[in-house]
Amino acid sequence: MSEVFSPDADLARARDGDDAAFGRLVEPLRRELHAHCYRMLGSTHDADDALQDALLRAWRGLARFERRSSLRTWLYTVASRVCLDALARGTRRMLPIDLGPSGERAVLDDAPVTEVAWLTPYADADLPTSPHGRYEQREAVELAFVAACQHLPGNQRAALLLFDVLGFSAAEIAEMMDTSVASVNSALQRARRLVAERVPPISQQSTLRTLDDARVRGLVTGYAGALERGDADALVALLTEDVTWSMPPLRHWYAGIVAVRDFATEVPLARCGSWRHRAATANGQPAVASYLAGPAADPGTYPAWSVNVLTLRDDRIAGITSFIGVDHFRALSLPTAL
């Protein structure tokens, strides 16, 4: 007779030290907990570490879980506290726009800035689509939203994410964060004001719903094809007049069609080498994985170069964020060479 598994039975087994039972309990929540850690910390690598730490703390402290709340609530309590501890020790994640104004002309000798903790892209393939709070799960990993959250103090960030994204009540959050309901509501008000100032009124999910799949594919393939052909006119035709292009970990970024065209013409279209591309997604947005055959590459090989997350508005590209580095490809389960 096969063994019967149920949440209650697995909880009892886990309390007795059965790590397999604990694994079965947390597995349905693992992906959303990881996304929560990413929103809090702005880094896939940091989210990996935070989730691992949170599950270890939960496993060791399972005897203290008194079932006054659900297992989901308790795990979010542990994960949020781990993230708050990490924020207290570290610095916030940034994008180039946080370092200074945009450039008007291409910088040819732009070097990586290693002393900055950079925001990283996020693999969104397995995120749930149904909302718990005011934001859909995919809206809440969009670059603009996650970047805005990095400007919030830890308590405001946690309150906003737990309430508006995950649907916990103010009373639940107060207990999770060991504070008062009034403090939670105050933190929420301040957080919402700042996020509203930094996040466009129309989300990428709303924009994508207004575009048919063919148009989105056309923007992705058009962007990739223009770079591969070195066609500045074709690239510019896809962009809004106020388009931005940034390339963490490089400091300089560009805003407006004139500056972006100058950068594109002087750097990726003229000086980098031969490009190949693959369509992708990241942060709930269309993306393009770029592979570059530069002078050091083996003949016929295109090593990974950057993951370009596209921000759309109407039927044009309004923002390009090119995350440079092979680690981003691994985090998004993309090949590291073509």
Residue pairs with C-beta under 8 A, 6 or more apart in sequence:
5 21
5 24
7 25
7 71
9 21
10 18
10 21
10 22
10 24
10 25
11 21
11 25
11 71
13 20
13 21
14 21
14 22
14 25
14 59
14 62
15 62
15 63
19 59
22 59
22 62
25 71
26 33
26 55
26 58
26 75
29 71
29 72
29 75
30 51
31 126
31 127
31 128
32 127
32 128
32 137
33 51
33 54
33 75
33 76
33 79
34 47
34 48
34 51
35 47
35 122
35 127
35 137
35 140
35 141
36 76
36 79
36 80
36 83
36 161
36 165
36 166
37 46
37 47
37 50
37 51
37 54
37 79
37 82
37 83
38 44
38 46
38 47
38 122
38 141
38 146
39 140
39 141
39 145
39 146
39 149
39 157
39 161
39 165
40 47
40 50
40 80
40 83
40 84
40 86
40 87
40 149
40 154
40 157
40 158
40 161
41 47
41 50
41 83
41 86
41 87
41 93
42 92
42 93
42 119
42 120
42 146
42 147
42 149
42 150
43 93
43 117
43 119
43 120
44 120
44 121
44 122
44 123
44 331
45 120
45 327
45 331
46 86
46 90
49 86
50 79
50 82
50 83
50 86
51 79
53 82
54 75
54 78
54 79
54 82
57 78
57 82
58 65
58 74
58 75
58 78
61 78
65 71
65 74
69 77
69 172
69 175
73 168
73 172
73 176
76 162
76 166
76 168
76 176
77 175
77 176
80 158
80 162
80 176
80 177
81 176
81 177
83 154
83 158
84 154
84 155
84 158
84 177
87 154
87 157
88 154
90 117
91 117
92 117
92 150
92 151
93 117
93 118
93 119
93 120
93 150
94 116
94 117
94 118
94 119
94 150
95 118
95 119
95 147
95 246
95 248
95 253
95 321
96 246
96 247
96 248
96 250
96 251
96 252
96 253
97 244
97 246
97 253
99 113
99 116
99 251
100 251
102 244
102 252
102 253
102 254
102 255
102 256
102 259
103 252
103 253
103 254
103 259
103 263
104 254
104 258
104 259
104 262
105 259
105 262
106 254
106 262
106 263
106 265
106 266
106 267
107 252
108 266
108 267
108 271
110 247
110 250
110 251
110 252
111 250
111 251
112 249
112 250
112 324
113 249
113 250
113 251
114 249
116 249
118 248
118 249
118 323
119 143
119 146
119 147
119 150
119 248
120 323
120 328
120 331
121 143
121 282
121 283
121 287
121 307
121 309
121 321
121 323
121 328
121 331
121 332
122 141
122 146
122 282
122 283
122 331
123 282
123 331
123 332
123 333
124 138
124 141
124 281
124 282
124 283
124 284
125 281
127 137
127 138
127 141
127 284
128 137
129 136
129 137
129 138
130 136
130 137
131 137
131 167
132 165
132 166
132 167
133 163
133 164
133 165
133 166
133 167
133 168
134 164
134 165
135 145
135 164
135 165
136 203
136 205
137 165
138 205
138 284
139 145
139 203
139 204
139 205
139 284
140 146
140 161
140 165
141 283
141 284
142 203
142 204
142 205
142 283
142 284
142 285
143 283
143 285
143 309
143 311
143 319
143 321
144 198
144 199
144 200
144 204
144 311
145 195
145 199
145 203
146 283
147 198
148 194
148 195
148 198
148 199
149 157
149 160
149 161
149 195
150 157
151 194
151 198
152 160
152 191
152 194
152 195
155 177
155 179
155 183
155 187
156 187
156 188
156 190
156 191
156 194
157 191
158 173
158 177
159 173
159 177
159 184
159 187
159 188
159 191
160 187
160 188
160 191
160 192
160 195
162 168
162 172
162 173
162 176
163 169
163 170
163 173
163 184
163 188
164 188
164 192
168 176
170 181
170 184
170 185
170 188
171 181
173 184
174 180
174 181
174 183
174 184
177 184
200 313
202 313
204 284
204 285
204 311
204 312
205 284
207 312
207 313
207 314
208 216
208 285
208 286
208 312
211 312
211 315
215 315
216 286
216 312
217 279
219 238
219 286
219 310
219 312
219 315
219 316
219 317
220 279
220 286
220 287
220 288
220 310
221 279
222 234
222 235
222 237
222 238
223 235
223 238
223 277
223 288
223 308
223 310
223 317
223 320
224 275
224 277
224 279
224 288
224 290
225 231
225 234
226 232
226 234
226 235
226 238
227 235
227 268
227 269
227 275
227 277
227 290
228 274
228 275
228 276
228 277
230 269
230 270
231 269
232 261
232 264
232 265
232 269
235 261
235 264
235 269
236 257
236 260
236 261
236 264
238 316
238 317
239 257
239 260
239 316
239 317
239 318
240 257
240 313
240 314
240 316
240 317
240 318
241 256
241 257
242 255
242 256
242 257
242 318
243 255
243 256
243 257
243 260
243 316
243 317
243 318
243 319
243 320
244 253
244 254
244 255
244 260
244 318
244 319
244 320
245 253
245 254
245 260
245 263
245 264
245 319
245 320
245 321
245 322
246 253
246 254
246 320
246 321
246 322
247 253
247 306
247 321
247 322
247 323
247 324
248 321
248 322
248 323
248 324
249 324
249 325
250 324
254 260
254 262
254 263
260 320
268 275
272 292
272 294
273 292
273 293
273 294
273 295
273 297
274 292
274 293
274 302
275 290
275 291
275 292
275 293
275 302
276 290
276 291
276 293
276 302
276 338
277 288
277 289
277 290
277 291
278 288
278 289
278 291
278 334
278 335
278 338
279 286
279 287
279 288
279 289
280 286
280 287
280 288
280 289
280 307
280 332
280 334
281 287
282 307
282 309
282 332
283 309
285 309
285 310
285 311
285 312
286 309
286 310
286 312
287 307
287 308
287 309
287 310
288 307
288 308
288 310
289 304
289 306
289 307
289 308
289 329
289 332
289 334
290 304
290 305
290 306
290 307
290 308
290 322
291 302
291 303
291 304
291 305
291 337
291 338
292 302
292 303
292 305
293 301
293 302
293 303
294 303
297 303
301 337
301 338
302 337
302 338
303 326
303 336
303 337
304 326
304 329
304 334
304 335
304 336
304 337
305 324
306 322
306 323
306 324
306 325
306 328
307 322
307 323
307 328
307 329
307 332
307 334
308 320
308 321
308 322
308 323
309 320
309 321
309 323
310 317
310 319
310 320
311 317
311 318
311 319
311 320
311 321
312 318
326 336
329 335
329 336
330 336
